[in-house]
């Protein structure tokens, strides 16, 4: 009797679709669960340290560099948010000054009812836009983002001062 050797277990090219095993998927899930943290498990680090001395030190250096990079990105985002908040406040101040000047000029020239309607409509526009912005930011949990960024910077500075005193 002739024996056949199977060279390919899942020969999907010649036999159509191969049967998928859940074993490979569960293995990838286990790997993902092992690497949830920045550093791999300590037993794996010990094994690498036996094979390649100095691996643990390199891992620590890499994690420190990654953390510094994350902090620099977050710092840039906070600075951008603060800058945009400042620019928004400046433009809103200019807009309100323009409304006041236009109201005064129209009151000197024309009818007071039209001036009152213009002033009320302009200030209601400012109030509606700011309240919509506040509600959208609160809905997205970004309410008062610029002030929170300032507060977080102040908290970090206060912690640094406390650590220096100790």
KAZI-V113392 format. One line per field, one symbol per residue. ss: DSSP state (A for helix, B for strand, O for the rest). phi: phi as a letter, one per 20 degrees, with the letter a starting at -180 (. if undefined). A space follows every 50 residues. Layout:
ss=???
phi=???
This chain:
ss=OOOOOOOOOOOAAAAOOOOOOAAAAAAAAAAAAAOOOOOOOAAAAAAAAA AOOOAAAAAAAAAAAAAAAAAAAAAAAAAAAAAAAAAAAAAAAAAAAAAA AAAAAAAAAOOAAAAAAAAAAAAAAAAAAAAAAAAAAAAOOOOOAAAAAA AAAAAAAAAAAAAAAO
phi=.eddeeecfdeffednfefedeffffffffffffdfefefgfffffffff fcfnffffffffffffffffffffffffffffffffffffffffffffff ffffffffecfffffffffffffffffffffffffffffemdflgfffff ffffffffffffffff
